Amino acid sequence: RTRNPSRAVHLHRMPRHAGLVTLILLWASSVHSSGTSDVGPKILIVYHSKTNWTAALAGVVRDGILESAPASVRMRLVANATCDDAKWADGIIAGSPVYFASLSSQLKAYMESWQDCFGWPTVKEVFKKKVGGAFCTGGQQASGRDMTMVGILSAMTSNGMTITGGPTAYGASAFHNDSATRIQFTDEEIANAKYLGARVAELARMLTGSKTKCSL
């Protein structure tokens, strides 16, 4: 697969604080902080990332949201995500590396915690107007990326969410290698991740009754 060097993502590690590593994603094209707006949907991007690739793809998903129309975006490593983040959101886009053709145990545990936080069947009332989407990264051509995204989407539908894919059937995915410091995605992977972000934002916008249209 041909990689475009101009699409490289450089990750700079900052000193450890409270056992966590803060990652600053510096994009060659531009740098975005979380968008804030009184118009448009509220989108939570929650992800688990061990080698930084899924974190980098989360940044591309965020760019797709912010480039499409006004929106508020929260970026959360799953270790820092709370039930209040999920309740706040009109749309949730969850990402994970592939582990044995499935999502990570950390992301699964977070999504399972929703029923503990809100109770059953109240959780379905809380999530019934929320839109969900999935993304992942995998290290092999047949690493189980589709199954990982299906697992994420299944957890979302179990909690009453409306789900969507991207240009591909189940969401957005990308191939990764063993490098954690120089990350490159193909143009197609970038386009698919941006489309997923814009798509979830647009559907959330429709469900919340916002009149702001998205440029898909």
NUNUGU-260142 format. One record per residue (C-alpha): residue number from 0; residue in three letters; x, y, z. Coordinates in steps of 0.2 Angstrom, whole numbers, plus 5000, padded with zeros to 4 digits. Last residue first. Example, Ala and Ser with C-alpha at 12.3 -4.5 7.8 and 13.67 -1.06 7.14 Angstrom:
% residues 2
pt num=1 residuo=SER east=5068 north=4995 up=5036
pt num=0 residuo=ALA east=5062 north=4978 up=5039
***
This chain:
% residues 216
pt num=215 residuo=LEU east=4894 north=5078 up=5016
pt num=214 residuo=SER east=4892 north=5096 up=5019
pt num=213 residuo=CYS east=4882 north=5096 up=5035
pt num=212 residuo=LYS east=4866 north=5106 up=5037
pt num=211 residuo=THR east=4862 north=5117 up=5052
pt num=210 residuo=LYS east=4844 north=5117 up=5055
pt num=209 residuo=SER east=4846 north=5107 up=5071
pt num=208 residuo=GLY east=4832 north=5095 up=5076
pt num=207 residuo=THR east=4841 north=5084 up=5088
pt num=206 residuo=LEU east=4838 north=5069 up=5077
pt num=205 residuo=MET east=4844 north=5078 up=5061
pt num=204 residuo=ARG east=4860 north=5085 up=5069
pt num=203 residuo=ALA east=4864 north=5068 up=5076
pt num=202 residuo=LEU east=4862 north=5061 up=5058
pt num=201 residuo=GLU east=4874 north=5075 up=5052
pt num=200 residuo=ALA east=4887 north=5073 up=5065
pt num=199 residuo=VAL east=4887 north=5054 up=5063
pt num=198 residuo=ARG east=4890 north=5057 up=5044
pt num=197 residuo=ALA east=4903 north=5070 up=5046
pt num=196 residuo=GLY east=4913 north=5059 up=5058
pt num=195 residuo=LEU east=4912 north=5044 up=5046
pt num=194 residuo=TYR east=4916 north=5054 up=5031
pt num=193 residuo=LYS east=4932 north=5061 up=5039
pt num=192 residuo=ALA east=4937 north=5043 up=5043
pt num=191 residuo=ASN east=4934 north=5037 up=5026
pt num=190 residuo=ALA east=4943 north=5051 up=5018
pt num=189 residuo=ILE east=4958 north=5048 up=5029
pt num=188 residuo=GLU east=4958 north=5030 up=5025
pt num=187 residuo=GLU east=4957 north=5033 up=5007
pt num=186 residuo=ASP east=4971 north=5046 up=5007
pt num=185 residuo=THR east=4982 north=5033 up=5015
pt num=184 residuo=PHE east=4987 north=5034 up=5033
pt num=183 residuo=GLN east=5004 north=5038 up=5040
pt num=182 residuo=ILE east=5010 north=5037 up=5058
pt num=181 residuo=ARG east=5028 north=5041 up=5064
pt num=180 residuo=THR east=5031 north=5039 up=5082
pt num=179 residuo=ALA east=5022 north=5022 up=5087
pt num=178 residuo=SER east=5029 north=5012 up=5073
pt num=177 residuo=ASP east=5024 north=4994 up=5073
pt num=176 residuo=ASN east=5013 north=4995 up=5057
pt num=175 residuo=HIS east=4995 north=5001 up=5056
pt num=174 residuo=PHE east=4981 north=4998 up=5043
pt num=173 residuo=ALA east=4966 north=5009 up=5045
pt num=172 residuo=SER east=4947 north=5008 up=5048
pt num=171 residuo=ALA east=4931 north=5018 up=5046
pt num=170 residuo=GLY east=4913 north=5012 up=5049
pt num=169 residuo=TYR east=4903 north=4996 up=5047
pt num=168 residuo=ALA east=4899 north=4994 up=5028
pt num=167 residuo=THR east=4912 north=5006 up=5021
pt num=166 residuo=PRO east=4909 north=5024 up=5015
pt num=165 residuo=GLY east=4904 north=5026 up=5033
pt num=164 residuo=GLY east=4893 north=5015 up=5045
pt num=163 residuo=THR east=4878 north=5021 up=5055
pt num=162 residuo=ILE east=4870 north=5017 up=5071
pt num=161 residuo=THR east=4855 north=5022 up=5081
pt num=160 residuo=MET east=4857 north=5019 up=5099
pt num=159 residuo=GLY east=4846 north=5008 up=5111
pt num=158 residuo=ASN east=4860 north=5002 up=5123
pt num=157 residuo=SER east=4861 north=4985 up=5114
pt num=156 residuo=THR east=4862 north=4995 up=5098
pt num=155 residuo=MET east=4878 north=5003 up=5104
pt num=154 residuo=ALA east=4886 north=4987 up=5110
pt num=153 residuo=SER east=4882 north=4979 up=5093
pt num=152 residuo=LEU east=4891 north=4994 up=5085
pt num=151 residuo=ILE east=4907 north=4991 up=5094
pt num=150 residuo=GLY east=4907 north=4973 up=5090
pt num=149 residuo=VAL east=4903 north=4976 up=5072
pt num=148 residuo=MET east=4918 north=4988 up=5072
pt num=147 residuo=THR east=4929 north=4974 up=5078
pt num=146 residuo=MET east=4922 north=4961 up=5067
pt num=145 residuo=ASP east=4926 north=4972 up=5052
pt num=144 residuo=ARG east=4944 north=4975 up=5058
pt num=143 residuo=GLY east=4947 north=4957 up=5060
pt num=142 residuo=SER east=4966 north=4957 up=5056
pt num=141 residuo=ALA east=4964 north=4952 up=5037
pt num=140 residuo=GLN east=4976 north=4965 up=5030
pt num=139 residuo=GLN east=4986 north=4965 up=5046
pt num=138 residuo=GLY east=4990 north=4977 up=5060
pt num=137 residuo=GLY east=4973 north=4984 up=5063
pt num=136 residuo=THR east=4965 north=5001 up=5067
pt num=135 residuo=CYS east=4947 north=5004 up=5072
pt num=134 residuo=PHE east=4932 north=5015 up=5069
pt num=133 residuo=ALA east=4914 north=5015 up=5075
pt num=132 residuo=GLY east=4898 north=5025 up=5074
pt num=131 residuo=GLY east=4884 north=5029 up=5085
pt num=130 residuo=VAL east=4869 north=5041 up=5085
pt num=129 residuo=LYS east=4860 north=5046 up=5101
pt num=128 residuo=LYS east=4841 north=5047 up=5101
pt num=127 residuo=LYS east=4838 north=5031 up=5111
pt num=126 residuo=PHE east=4852 north=5033 up=5122
pt num=125 residuo=VAL east=4845 north=5039 up=5138
pt num=124 residuo=GLU east=4828 north=5030 up=5136
pt num=123 residuo=LYS east=4838 north=5014 up=5132
pt num=122 residuo=VAL east=4848 north=5016 up=5148
pt num=121 residuo=THR east=4832 north=5017 up=5158
pt num=120 residuo=PRO east=4829 north=4999 up=5155
pt num=119 residuo=TRP east=4840 north=4995 up=5165
pt num=118 residuo=GLY east=4851 north=5007 up=5175
pt num=117 residuo=PHE east=4859 north=5023 up=5171
pt num=116 residuo=CYS east=4877 north=5021 up=5177
pt num=115 residuo=ASP east=4877 north=5002 up=5178
pt num=114 residuo=GLN east=4870 north=5001 up=5160
pt num=113 residuo=TRP east=4882 north=5013 up=5154
pt num=112 residuo=SER east=4896 north=5003 up=5161
pt num=111 residuo=GLU east=4896 north=4990 up=5148
pt num=110 residuo=MET east=4902 north=5004 up=5135
pt num=109 residuo=TYR east=4917 north=5007 up=5146
pt num=108 residuo=ALA east=4920 north=4989 up=5149
pt num=107 residuo=LYS east=4920 north=4986 up=5130
pt num=106 residuo=LEU east=4932 north=5000 up=5127
pt num=105 residuo=GLN east=4944 north=4993 up=5140
pt num=104 residuo=SER east=4942 north=4975 up=5134
pt num=103 residuo=SER east=4948 north=4981 up=5117
pt num=102 residuo=LEU east=4937 north=4978 up=5102
pt num=101 residuo=SER east=4937 north=4961 up=5093
pt num=100 residuo=ALA east=4946 north=4951 up=5079
pt num=99 residuo=PHE east=4959 north=4945 up=5092
pt num=98 residuo=TYR east=4962 north=4962 up=5098
pt num=97 residuo=VAL east=4959 north=4976 up=5084
pt num=96 residuo=PRO east=4963 north=4993 up=5090
pt num=95 residuo=SER east=4948 north=5003 up=5096
pt num=94 residuo=GLY east=4937 north=5017 up=5092
pt num=93 residuo=ALA east=4920 north=5024 up=5097
pt num=92 residuo=ILE east=4910 north=5038 up=5089
pt num=91 residuo=ILE east=4896 north=5044 up=5100
pt num=90 residuo=GLY east=4882 north=5056 up=5094
pt num=89 residuo=ASP east=4870 north=5067 up=5104
pt num=88 residuo=ALA east=4883 north=5068 up=5118
pt num=87 residuo=TRP east=4881 north=5074 up=5136
pt num=86 residuo=LYS east=4875 north=5057 up=5142
pt num=85 residuo=ALA east=4890 north=5048 up=5135
pt num=84 residuo=ASP east=4902 north=5061 up=5143
pt num=83 residuo=ASP east=4892 north=5060 up=5160
pt num=82 residuo=CYS east=4895 north=5041 up=5159
pt num=81 residuo=THR east=4914 north=5045 up=5160
pt num=80 residuo=ALA east=4929 north=5044 up=5148
pt num=79 residuo=ASN east=4946 north=5046 up=5155
pt num=78 residuo=ALA east=4952 north=5028 up=5153
pt num=77 residuo=VAL east=4943 north=5028 up=5136
pt num=76 residuo=LEU east=4954 north=5042 up=5130
pt num=75 residuo=ARG east=4942 north=5056 up=5127
pt num=74 residuo=MET east=4939 north=5069 up=5113
pt num=73 residuo=ARG east=4924 north=5080 up=5116
pt num=72 residuo=VAL east=4917 north=5088 up=5100
pt num=71 residuo=SER east=4904 north=5102 up=5099
pt num=70 residuo=ALA east=4897 north=5105 up=5081
pt num=69 residuo=PRO east=4896 north=5118 up=5067
pt num=68 residuo=ALA east=4897 north=5110 up=5050
pt num=67 residuo=SER east=4907 north=5098 up=5040
pt num=66 residuo=GLU east=4925 north=5103 up=5043
pt num=65 residuo=LEU east=4923 north=5100 up=5062
pt num=64 residuo=ILE east=4916 north=5083 up=5060
pt num=63 residuo=GLY east=4928 north=5077 up=5048
pt num=62 residuo=ASP east=4942 north=5084 up=5058
pt num=61 residuo=ARG east=4936 north=5074 up=5073
pt num=60 residuo=VAL east=4937 north=5058 up=5063
pt num=59 residuo=VAL east=4955 north=5062 up=5058
pt num=58 residuo=GLY east=4959 north=5065 up=5076
pt num=57 residuo=ALA east=4952 north=5048 up=5081
pt num=56 residuo=LEU east=4963 north=5040 up=5068
pt num=55 residuo=ALA east=4978 north=5047 up=5077
pt num=54 residuo=ALA east=4972 north=5040 up=5094
pt num=53 residuo=THR east=4969 north=5023 up=5085
pt num=52 residuo=TRP east=4987 north=5024 up=5079
pt num=51 residuo=ASN east=4995 north=5029 up=5096
pt num=50 residuo=THR east=5002 north=5012 up=5101
pt num=49 residuo=LYS east=4990 north=5008 up=5115
pt num=48 residuo=SER east=4975 north=5017 up=5109
pt num=47 residuo=HIS east=4957 north=5016 up=5117
pt num=46 residuo=TYR east=4944 north=5028 up=5110
pt num=45 residuo=VAL east=4930 north=5039 up=5114
pt num=44 residuo=ILE east=4924 north=5053 up=5101
pt num=43 residuo=LEU east=4909 north=5061 up=5109
pt num=42 residuo=ILE east=4899 north=5072 up=5098
pt num=41 residuo=LYS east=4887 north=5087 up=5103
pt num=40 residuo=PRO east=4876 north=5092 up=5088
pt num=39 residuo=GLY east=4874 north=5109 up=5080
pt num=38 residuo=VAL east=4872 north=5127 up=5085
pt num=37 residuo=ASP east=4879 north=5133 up=5102
pt num=36 residuo=SER east=4896 north=5129 up=5096
pt num=35 residuo=THR east=4913 north=5122 up=5102
pt num=34 residuo=GLY east=4926 north=5112 up=5093
pt num=33 residuo=SER east=4939 north=5102 up=5101
pt num=32 residuo=SER east=4956 north=5108 up=5096
pt num=31 residuo=HIS east=4961 north=5107 up=5078
pt num=30 residuo=VAL east=4979 north=5108 up=5071
pt num=29 residuo=SER east=4981 north=5110 up=5052
pt num=28 residuo=SER east=4988 north=5101 up=5037
pt num=27 residuo=ALA east=5004 north=5093 up=5043
pt num=26 residuo=TRP east=4994 north=5087 up=5059
pt num=25 residuo=LEU east=5002 north=5088 up=5076
pt num=24 residuo=LEU east=4993 north=5076 up=5088
pt num=23 residuo=ILE east=4998 north=5080 up=5106
pt num=22 residuo=LEU east=4998 north=5065 up=5117
pt num=21 residuo=THR east=4997 north=5066 up=5136
pt num=20 residuo=VAL east=5004 north=5050 up=5144
pt num=19 residuo=LEU east=4994 north=5044 up=5159
pt num=18 residuo=GLY east=5001 north=5038 up=5176
pt num=17 residuo=ALA east=4995 north=5053 up=5186
pt num=16 residuo=HIS east=5006 north=5064 up=5174
pt num=15 residuo=ARG east=5019 north=5057 up=5163
pt num=14 residuo=PRO east=5030 north=5069 up=5154
pt num=13 residuo=MET east=5025 north=5073 up=5136
pt num=12 residuo=ARG east=5026 north=5062 up=5121
pt num=11 residuo=HIS east=5026 north=5069 up=5104
pt num=10 residuo=LEU east=5016 north=5061 up=5090
pt num=9 residuo=HIS east=5020 north=5065 up=5072
pt num=8 residuo=VAL east=5006 north=5061 up=5060
pt num=7 residuo=ALA east=5011 north=5058 up=5042
pt num=6 residuo=ARG east=4999 north=5063 up=5028
pt num=5 residuo=SER east=5013 north=5072 up=5018
pt num=4 residuo=PRO east=5022 north=5056 up=5018
pt num=3 residuo=ASN east=5008 north=5048 up=5007
pt num=2 residuo=ARG east=5008 north=5029 up=5010
pt num=1 residuo=THR east=5007 north=5017 up=4995
pt num=0 residuo=ARG east=5000 north=5000 up=5000
***
